[in-house]
């Protein structure tokens, strides 16, 4: 659940911390063939990595869910623009989604193979995202927050605050 198109300086620190905790606890799924594979922050994803071998993995969305003002149509259009951007960059990707731990608050996105950290951060900023998931093959999934770390953040060992 990484969508949030509000600039960092307008998101209160307590809200940044709350969102990081929620996104770290969310469930993420990638569709490969006819099967959906679960991945979560803090855990390795060896089953997924066996299906689509890469050096690096990225989950990114272009959605802006509540409390944002985007409609379903606006989110779908942003999702399509992100797909076109990934194609223009020559990156391989698969349909993916994130949802809260109860299966609600669904955001559609893309599971991208071998984006560099610079590409991942640039895409997150271009599409107004507060965070992405990004990790190296063989390592646990990491939450990559695009905002500065607020003092209230819980210090999760698998969350990177890149500002």
C-alpha positions in Angstrom: 0.0 0.0 0.0 2.4 2.6 -1.1 0.3 5.3 -2.9 0.2 8.8 -1.4 0.7 11.7 -3.8 0.9 14.4 -1.2 4.4 16.1 -1.0 6.3 15.1 2.1 6.4 18.5 3.6 2.6 18.5 3.7 2.3 15.1 5.3 2.6 15.4 9.1 5.4 13.4 10.7 3.0 11.2 12.7 1.1 10.4 9.5 4.3 9.4 7.7 5.1 7.1 10.6 1.6 5.6 10.6 1.7 5.0 6.9 5.1 3.3 7.1 3.8 0.9 9.7 0.7 0.2 7.7 2.6 -0.4 4.5 5.1 -2.6 6.2 2.3 -4.8 7.6 0.4 -5.0 4.2 0.2 -8.0 2.0 1.5 -7.8 -1.6 0.7 -10.2 -4.5 2.2 -10.7 -7.9 0.5 -12.6 -10.7 2.9 -14.9 -12.5 1.2 -17.2 -15.0 -2.1 -18.2 -13.5 -1.0 -18.0 -9.9 -0.7 -15.2 -7.4 2.3 -15.2 -5.1 2.4 -13.4 -1.7 5.3 -11.3 -0.6 5.6 -9.2 2.6 8.1 -6.7 4.0 10.8 -8.3 6.2 10.5 -11.8 4.6 12.5 -13.3 1.8 10.5 -14.2 -1.4 12.3 -17.3 -2.7 9.3 -18.8 -4.4 8.8 -15.6 -6.5 12.5 -15.3 -7.2 12.5 -18.9 -8.5 9.7 -18.0 -10.9 11.2 -14.7 -12.2 14.9 -14.6 -11.7 16.4 -11.1 -11.4 19.0 -9.2 -9.3 16.5 -6.7 -7.9 12.7 -6.5 -7.4 10.4 -3.6 -7.1 6.7 -3.2 -6.3 5.3 0.2 -7.3 1.9 1.6 -7.7 0.6 4.9 -9.2 -2.6 4.8 -7.2 -3.5 7.6 -4.7 -6.0 6.0 -2.3 -7.8 7.6 0.6 -7.1 10.0 2.1 -6.2 11.3 -1.4 -8.7 12.7 -3.7 -8.2 10.5 -6.7 -11.2 8.7 -8.3 -11.0 5.1 -9.6 -10.8 6.5 -13.1 -7.8 8.8 -12.2 -6.1 5.9 -10.5 -6.6 3.6 -13.5 -5.2 6.3 -15.8 -2.2 6.8 -13.5 -1.7 3.0 -13.5 -1.7 2.9 -17.3 0.8 5.8 -17.5 3.1 3.9 -15.1 2.8 0.8 -17.3 3.8 2.9 -20.4 6.7 4.4 -18.4 8.0 1.0 -17.5 7.7 -0.1 -21.1 9.6 3.0 -22.2 12.4 2.2 -19.8 12.6 -1.4 -21.2 11.9 -3.0 -17.8 10.1 -6.4 -17.4 7.1 -6.3 -15.1 4.1 -8.3 -14.0 0.7 -7.3 -12.5 0.7 -6.9 -8.8 -1.3 -5.5 -6.0 -1.1 -4.5 -2.3 -3.8 -4.7 0.3 -4.1 -4.2 4.0 -3.7 -7.4 6.2 -7.5 -7.9 6.1 -7.6 -7.9 2.2 -9.1 -4.3 1.9 -7.7 -1.0 0.6 -6.5 -2.6 -2.6 -4.0 -0.8 -4.8 -3.0 -2.1 -8.2 0.6 -1.8 -9.3 3.5 -3.5 -11.0 6.1 -6.0 -9.9 9.3 -4.8 -11.8 12.4 -6.8 -12.4 15.9 -5.4 -12.3 15.1 -1.7 -11.9 18.1 0.1 -10.3 17.6 1.9 -7.0 17.8 5.2 -8.9 15.1 4.2 -11.3 12.9 2.9 -8.5 13.2 6.2 -6.6 12.7 8.3 -9.7 9.6 6.4 -10.6 8.2 6.7 -7.1 8.8 10.5 -7.2 7.4 10.8 -10.7 4.2 9.0 -9.7 3.9 10.7 -6.3 4.4 7.7 -4.1 5.3 7.8 -0.5 7.0 4.4 -0.7 7.8 1.3 -2.7 9.0 -2.2 -2.0 12.5 -2.8 -3.2 14.9 -5.7 -2.5 17.9 -7.6 -3.8 17.6 -11.2 -4.8 18.0 -13.6 -1.8 17.4 -10.8 0.7 14.2 -9.9 2.7 11.7 -7.6 1.1 12.3 -4.0 2.1 9.9 -1.0 2.4 11.6 2.0 0.8 10.0 5.3 2.1 10.4 8.3 -0.1 10.0 10.7 2.9 12.5 11.7 5.6 12.3 9.5 8.7 10.0 11.1 11.3 11.0 10.7 15.0 7.8 8.8 15.6 8.7 6.0 13.2 8.9 2.6 14.8 12.5 1.8 13.6 11.4 -1.3 11.6 14.6 -3.1 10.5 13.2 -3.6 7.0 12.2 0.0 6.3 14.6 2.4 4.5 13.9 6.2 4.7 15.5 7.7 1.6 13.8 11.2 1.9 
